[in-house]
C-alpha cells in the first residue's frame, strides 16, 4: 500500500505577487497581461470571490471584477520559488513528481525522515513552506495519486485532507463524477444522459458496459469509481512533447498562417535542441474564432532532421484542415511529439487527439491550476 501526498500551492502566482508587494495584500490580484486575447494565469482568493478563475479571458475577469489589480506574470521569479519548494519535498523523499510549478506528487511510503505517518510528513512540509517562503500550500494524503489529488482540494487554502484506505469507498460514493480527472463538461453530459451523477452511481456499471460506450476511457472510469490507481510517482519524467503556440491580435484565414507556422516551428525546433531525445510526430494545432480546437499530425518514417523539414511538414498539415475556406483562426501551434531516446527503434505512427501544449495560456503563459 503506497502513501501518496499531493501538494498544491495556494493561488501560487498571485500569492507570490502579494508576498513580494505588501500593497497587493488583501486585494483582488489577477496575474495576466491586459488585452482582448490574454487569459488569466492565476487569481488571488480575493479575486475569486468575484468569480475570476485561471484560464479565463482577461477581459472577462476585468468585467467580473473591475477593481482587480492586473499584474503581468514573472515566471523567472515563480520558477525560483518552485525550486525552493521542491527542495523542501526532497528532504522527505526522492520520489517527487512535479506536475507544474505549483503542484507535485510525493511517494512517502519509505520516507527519509523518522516521522510516523504521511499525515505528519504533509504537516511538516506545509510548515516548512510557510516558514521558508512565506506562502501556503494544501495537501492531500491517500493510497494513490488519483485520490491524493482530489483530497488536496478538499480543505483549500492552507489545509490538508486524508483519505485512508478503509475510507475510500465511502468517500467516493457521493462524489460528483465531474471530480474524476478527464470528466469534463462533454463527458459529464454523456454520463448525465445515463443518469450517472455520482461516483456511486457510476460504480453500478460494469467495466464491459462502460468500455462499450466510452472505449478505453470507460475502463479508466470503472477503476476510478473503485478508487483504483496503480500509477507510480515518477520523478524526472523524460520529455514527451515540445510545442509553441501563439494567439493572434486579429483572427486570420488559413491562408494567412504561414508566417506564424514558420516562426513557431523555429521556436519548437530550438527547444528540441536542449534535449537528448528525438521527436517524431509533427503536430499542427489550430483554434478557430469560435474556439473550436483541432489538431492535425503526421509521423514520418524518420524523425525530422532539420528545421526546414519540420517547417515543411507543419505547413503541409494545413492541407488536411477541411473546414470552410472562410473560417478564421485565433490561435496556431506547432509541436513535436513521440519523443524517444536517440538510437531507439522506430515507433508506429500515431495521431494525437489532444493538443501537445497543456498548462499554457493562449499567449504562451503557464497557468497555475490552483
N, C-alpha and C positions, 0 to 999 in steps of 0.2 A: 504494500500500500504506500503510494507516494504521498509526500506532504508538499503541496504546491502553494506558493504565495504569489498573488498578482498585486503589484504596487502600481498605483496610478496617482501621479502628481495632480494636485487640485488646481484647476484653471491655470495650468503651468505658465504659459507665455504671459498672460495677464498678471499673474501673481509675481513673476519676476519684475515686470514693469512697476507694479505697485511697491514692491520691496525696494527697488532702486530709486524711486522718486516718491518721497513722502507726500507730495502734493496730490498724488493719484490714489492714495489710500482712502478706502471708503467710497470711492467714486465709481461710476459705471464706465469701465475701461473696455474698449474694443481694440484688439490688435488686428489692424488691417490697413492697407493703403486705401485712401479715398479714391473713388472713381466708380463709374457705372458698371465696370466689368470686374471689379475687385470682389473678393469674398472674405468673410471673417475667418481669421486664423484661430482666434481664441477670444473669449469674453469673460470678464470678471463676474463673480457671483452677483454683484450689484447690477450689472447689465443684464444678467439672465432673468432677473425678476421682471424685466420688460419683454421677455420672450426672445432675446438675442441669443443665437446659438452659433457654434462653429460651423463653417461651410455655408453659412447663409450669405446671400449677396449683401455687400456692404451698404448699398443704397437702401435695402430693406431694413437693415439694422438701424440706419440713421432715422428712418421713418418711425420705427418702433420706439426708439429712444433718442429723441432729438438732443438731449443733454449729454449724450455719450461723448467721451473723450477718445478720439481715434489716435492710436499710436502705431507708427509703422513698425513692422517686425524687425528684430535684430537677432538673426539666427546664430551669429557668432557667439553672442552672449548666452543664448539659450543652450547651445551645444556645450559651452564651458560648464554651465550648471549641471547639465545632464551627465557629463563625465564625472563631476564631483559626486553626484548621487549614485552613479554606478560603482564608484569606489567604495561607497558605504555598503552596497549589496555584496560586493566581493569579499568583504570581511566575514560574511556569513557562509557563503558558498561560491564555488567556481561555476556552478550550473546556473548561469544568468542568461536569459534570452530577451534582449531588448526588442520591443515591438515598434517603438518610436522614441523620440527624445523624452517623452513624459511617462512611459509605462514599460513594464518588464515583468516576465515570469521568473520566479526563483524556485528551484527544487531544493528544499531544505530537509530532505529525508535523512541525509547524513551531514549535518551542519559542521562548520569548522569550530564553532563555539560550543560551550557546555550548557547552553540554555535548554530548559526542559521540554519545550514544545514549540511548534510552529507559531502558535499564538504569541508566545513570549518573544520569539525572533521578530515577528512583524512589529510588535510594540517597540522593540529596541531600534529597529530600522527607522520607524517613523519618528522616534525621539531623536535619533542622531541626525536625520534630515532636518528636523526643526532646529536643532541646536547649531548645526554647521552651515545651513543655507538660509535660515530664517523663512523657510517655506514649509507647507504642509503637504502630506500625502495620505491617501486612503489605501487600505489593504483588504484583500480577500484571501481567506485561507480555506483550502478544500483539498480533497483527494486527487483532483485533476485540474487541468488548465481551463476547461470549459466552465466548471463550477467556480473556480477561483476568480475568473474574470467577472462573472455575474456578481459574486459576493463583494468585490471591491467597490461596486457602485451602490451597495446597499445602504451604507452609512456615510456617504459623502456629504460635505467635505470633512476632512480631518477625522476619519473614523475607520473602523475595521469591523469585519463580519466573518464569522466562522461557520462553515458547513461541515459538520462531522460526518463520517461515513454512515452512521446509523440514522442521520437526519436527511439524507439525500432524497429518498422517495417522497417523504412528507413535504420537503421544501419545494420540490419540483411540481407537485400535483396541481397547485393553484397558480403556478407561474404562467403569465400570458405567453403564448407561443412566439410573439414578436421579440421576446428576450433571448431567443435562441439565435446565436450568430448565423447570419446568412438568410434569416427570415425577414426580408424587407416588406415594403407595402404590397408589392405584387404577390409574393408568396403568402403573405398574411391574408390577402383577399382570396386566394385559392383555398387556403385552409378553412377560412370562414365559410366558404361555399359548401364545405363538407361538415359544417357545424363543429369545427375544431377551433376552440378559442384558447384553451389552456393546455399545458403540457400533460395534465392528467387525461384530458380527452384525446390527445394525440397518442397517448400510451395504449389506448384501446384498439389501435390499428396494428395489424401485423406488419412485419418487415416486407413481406411479399406484396401486400396491398399498397404500401407506401412507395415501394420501388416501382410498382406497375404504373403509378400515377406520376411520380417525380424522378424516376431514374435513380442514379447513384445518390442524389441528394436525399431521396426517400430513405435510403439506408442510414444516412447521417442523422436524419430526423428520428428514426427508430432508436438509434443508440443514444442520442442526446436526451430523448424523453425518459430514458432509464439512467441518466447520469453517467453514461459510459464515454470515456475519452482516454484512449491509451497513448496519445501523443506525448513523447518525452519533451522535457525542456532541452532545447538545442542551442547552446551558446555558439557564437561566431558562425552563423549560417553563411554559406557561400552565396555570392551574387547569383540571382536567378534572372533578373531583368534590369535593364537600364533604359531610361527614356527621357525625353524632353518634350515639353508642350508649351503652347502659347495661346492666349486669348486675344483676339483682335479688337481694336478700338471700334472698328466698323465691320459688320458681317460681310463676308466675301463669298463669291461663287466658287465652285470647284476649280474653274479655270484660273482663278486668281491666287491659288495656294502654292504655286511652285516655289516662289522665293522663300516663303516661310518653311516649306518642307526641306529645302536645301540648307537653310540656316539651322533648323532643328536636327537634321541628320548630322551636321557638323558638330553640334553640341553633344549628341549621343555618342558619336564616334570618338570624340576627345575623351569623354568619360570612360569609355571602354578601355582606353589605353592605361588606365590606372589599376586594372585588374589583370591577373594572370589567366583568367578564364576566358573562354571564347563563346560568343553568342551566335546562334544560327538563324533564328526566326526573326524576320523583319516585320514590324507591325506598324500600320498606319492607323491612327486614332482620329476620329472626327466627331464634332458635336455641332448639330445644326442650330439655327437660330431659335428653333422650338425646343432646344435642349434634348433632342434625340441623340443618343450616343451610339456610334457604330465603330467597329474595327475591321480591318482587312489585314491579313497576314500571309506571308509566303516563306517557306523553308527551302532554300536552295540545296543542291546536292552537297555543296561545300560552304562553310561559313563565309560571309562577306569578308574579303581580304583587304578592302580599302574603303576610304570614304566615298570614292566615286561609285563603287559597286553598291554600297549601302544606299546612297542617294538615288541611284538609278532604280533600284528595286522599290524604294519608298514612293518615287514618282509614278512608277508603273502600277502600283497598287490603287492609284486613283481610278484607273480604268475599270476596277471591279466594284466601284460605287455605282449603284443602279438607281439612285434617286433622281427625280426630275431635274432637268438642266437648270431650272431657275431656283433650285434650292440654295439657300445661303448658309454659311457656316460661321460659327463664332469661335471655334477652337480647332486646332490641329496639333497632333503629336506624332513623333517618330520614335520608335523603340526597337530594341534588340532583346530577344528572349531566348529560352532554351539553352542557357549557358552550360558549358561543360569544361572540365579541365582540359588543358592543351594535351593532345595525344589520345584523348578518349575516343572510343568508337563513335561512329556517326549514328545519331538517333533518328527515329522515324519522323517524318514531317507531321506537324500538328497545327491546329488552329487555336488561337486564344479567344475565349468567349468574353473575357473581361479585359479592361484596359490595363496596360502594364503599370502605369503610374497610379499608385494608391497612396492615400495620405497627402495628396498635393492639391493645393488650391488651383483655381483656373489661371492665376497669374504666376504659377510656379512656386508658391509659398507653401511650406509644410503646415498642415492643420493639426492642432492639438486635439486629440479625441479625449476630452476630459469631462 
